[in-house]
């Protein structure tokens, strides 16, 4: 049974702090030294997953993630994720929900406020989990949007929704900001020294396909988009275990995908210490046993998406004899 490990946010970008670019992950370095490596164009992990499923671009990220967080729903959906907009001199920077620690009660009252504001526009908001909000949109009023991962940390001007008439999405974002920033839930957060939830970011527009074709029979993941793909494809879904040894129950010749997204939250928060701790934990629990896993599964693929390129490293049982290949830091592959 071939096994693929997708590891988002491991390859450090060019502007990453020195601690990230200089980290040494011994087990992963040994595996990459012995593997057959292919480089693909740079892409984000969600994009890699969408391409693996044969979805058209732009993929309906919201509708599929909603299927993973709750259940498949009819209609056109967008993410309406809670964000914090911070004015910094002459720009407005976006900070996503990984920086907010949104509570369940906060999510429900703020989504209710948005629903009251936009009910007459035909929008329907839901928040199946506190930090991922969704909105159903009338089919003829869908804008073109910028994915949240492409907007996080950047000036939002030039990245706002485009089109979508008869609704004026830019004006609606301004209205949403006024309601959320003035809400008592945001006032309580500010009084506690927390960043206010003062806006939403619309993205991931589209309707869920009736069925998805995945090249994987089993998806092992906690990430919502991957879970949604598994549900729509009729694939087996398994919650992510703490270590590679937790996959011992997988049997047969079926192909499995594992999404290791432990690094995404600390990466987006800019929490370098937490990112380093998570990377070392992955190295010990997942990358360390990788060569033995290759012997059991036949082939183990590591997929490491990055802005400079996506690394696909294939380990086979025979790879263990490539003893003299030099090991290189992770940043070498970024």
N, C-alpha and C positions, 0 to 999 in steps of 0.2 A: 504494500500500500504506500504509494508516494505521499510524502508529507511536505507541506509548504508552510513556512513560518513567515508571516508578514509583520514587519517591525517598524511602525511609523516613528518618526522623530528621533531616530538613533544617529543617523549621519549628521554631524554638526554643520550648519550653514557657514558660509565664509565669514560672516560677521559675528559668529558665536564667541562667547568669552573664552579666554585661554584655558580655563579649567575644563571646559567641554571639549575643546579641540585637542587638549593634551592627555585626556583620559586614556588609560591603558586597560583594555578588557582582554585578559590573557587567553581565555577559552575561545572567544570570538575571533581573535587574531589568529590563533592556531587553525581554526576552522576555515577562515578565509584564505589562509596561506595554502591549504591543501585542496581547496575547492576549485572547480571550473567556474570562472567568473565571466558573466556577460553584463555589459552596461547598456541600459536603455535610456531614452531621454528622461530628464527630470520630471517628476510628477508627484502629486500628493497621494497619500495612501488611498483616500476615497476614490480618486481618479483611477488608480490601479485596479481597485475592486470593481468599479463600474466597467472598465475595459475588459476585465476578466469575464464579466457577465454579458459582454456584448451589447451593452446599453448605448444608445445614441448620445451624443454630446449636444447640449448639456444634459446630464442624467437627472432624473427626478429624485434627487437626494432626499427631499423632505418626505415624500409619500412612502418611499422605501424604508427610511428610518422610522417613520411612524408605524409601519407594519411591524418593525422590530421592537419598538417600545410598547406597542399596544396590539393592534390588529390592522390588517389591510382595510382601507376605507375608500369608498368611491369619491370621485371628484379630483379637482386640481388642488394641490397642497403646496405651501411654502413653509419653510422654517421661519419662525418669528422669534428668534432667540433673544433672551434678555442680555443687554449689554450696558456698559458704562461708557459714556462719551465724556472725554476730558479735554477742556480747552487748554491748549499749550501754545502760548504766543499767537501765531497767525494760523494755527491749524486746530482741527478737532480730531483727536486720536480715539480709536475704538479699542476697548478692552472687553474681551468676551467673558462668558460665564465661568470659565475656569478661574477667574480672579474674583468672583462674586460670592461663591458658596450660598447660592439661593436656597432658602428653606421652603418646605412644602406649602406652608400657610402663606408665605409671601407670594409664591408662584400663583396660588389660587386666587388671591384677592387682586393681584395685579392683572392677571389674565381676565378676571371678571370686569375690571375697569376698562380694559381694551375692548372687550365684547360689547359693553354698554356704549362705548364711543363709536364703534364701527358697525353696529348691528344693521343700521339702515343702508349700509354700503354692501350688504350681502356677505360679510366676512363671518367666519365661525372659528373661534380660537379654542384650542385645547392644550393642556399641559400634563401629559401622562407622566413625566418626570420633572422635577423642579427646574433643572437648567436646560431643558430642551422644550421649547414651545413651538406650536404649529398653528397654521391658519389655513382654512379652506377658502379658496378664491373663486369668484364667478369665472367661468371658462373664458369669457371674452375680455377679461380685465387683468390678464397675467403680465407682469412686467419682466424685463430682462434684469438679472441681478448679478451681484458679485458674491462668490462664496465667502463664508465667514472666515475661513482660514486665510484667504487672500486679503481680507480687509483688516484682520486683527493687528493692532499695533500701528496701523497706518492712518494717515489723514483721510477722512471719509469723502472729502470733496473729489469728485470724479469717479466715485465708486457707488453712488446712490442708484436706486432703481431707475430704469429707463423704460419709457413706454407704458403700456398697461391701461391706456384710455378705455373707458371713460373715467376711471379712477386716477386721481393725481397722487401718485405714490409718494412723491417728495413732500407734498403738503401733508399727507397723512402721517409721514414719519415725524414731521414737526408737531402735529397734533398729539401723536403718541408720546413724544418727549415731554410736552406740557403736562399731560395727564399723569405720566409716570413720575416725573421729577417732583410734581406737587402732591403726590399721594402720601398719605400718612405712613405707609410702609417704608417709603424712601426716607422720610423724615426720621423715622426711628433708626434706620441704618446709619444715617449721617450722625445722629446723636451718639451712636455707639462707636463712631470712628470707622465705619465701613463705607466702601464706595456705594453710591446710590445706584439703583437700577433705574436709569433715567432714559432708556430708549430700547428699541428692539431692532434687530437686523433681519430683514427679509432676504431669503435666498433659497436655492434648491428647488425651484418651481417645477411643477409637472405632475402628471397622474401616474400612479403605479401601474406597470404593465400587468396584464392578466396573468402572465407567467414569465419567469426568468429562467434562462438556461445557464447553469453554473458548471464549470469543469471540475467541481468538487462534489463528492457525495456526502461529506460531513463538514460542517463549519463549527469550529471551536472558538467562541468569541463572546465577549461581553459588549462589544461595540455595537451600537444600534443599527447602523447601516448594514453591517455584515449579518446581523441577526435577521434583518428584514429580507435581505437577499436569500438567505437560507429558507425562510418561511415561504417566499414567493416561488422558489425553485423546487419546493418539496424535499429539500435536503434535510438530513439529520442535523439538529443543532445541539451542541454540548456546551455548557458553561465553561469558561476558561479555568482550568485548574491552576494551582500555585506553582507547579513545576512540570517539566516534560514527562516525568515519571507518572503523572496523572493521566497520561494518554494510554496507559497499559491496556485499558479496556477496549481500545480501538482494534478491531480485528478485520481480517479479510483483505481483499485486493482493492477496495474502494480508495479513492483519493481524498485526502483531508486537508483543509485549510485551517491554520491557527492564526488568529490576530492578536498579537502581543502589543496592546496599546498603553502599557503602564507608563510610558514616557511622555505621552501626549499632554496630560494635565500639567505636570511640572514644567514641561517645555513652554507651554503657552502662558503659564504664570510667570515665567522668567525665574523660577526657583531652582537655581543651579545645584544647590546641595541635594534637594530632593531628586532632581534628574540624575545626578551622579549615583545616589543610593539606589535608585530604580535600575539604572544601567548595570551596576555591579550585581544586583540581585538577579537580573536576567542572565548575566554572564555565568553565574554560579548554577542557577536552577534550570536554565534552558540551553544555553550555548555550550556549557561544559559537557552535557550528555549527548551532544548533537552527533558526534561521530559514531557512538554506539547505536544511536537511533537510526542512523543511515544504514547500518548493518541490518537492523530489524525491518525498516520500512522499504529498503531497496534504494531509495533516493530521498534525500532531505534537501529541500530548497530553502534558502534564506532570501527574502525579498526586502531590500532596504531602500525605501523611497527617499529621495533627496532632491533639493533644488538644483544641484549641479549634475545630477544623473541618478538613475535608479540601478542599484547593484543587485544582480541576481546571482547567487552563489549556490552551486549544486555540489553536494557531498554524496559520494557513493561509497559502498563498502571498500573498494580499492583505494579510496583517497587516503586511508590511514597510512599507506606506505610512502607517501610523499613527505618524507621526514626532513629533507634538506631545504625545503622552500622557506625563504625568510619571512618572518612575521613583521607586519607593518601596523602602525597606529590606525585607529579607525578613521581619523581625519584624512589619511592618505586616500581612502576610498570615496570621500565626500566630493 
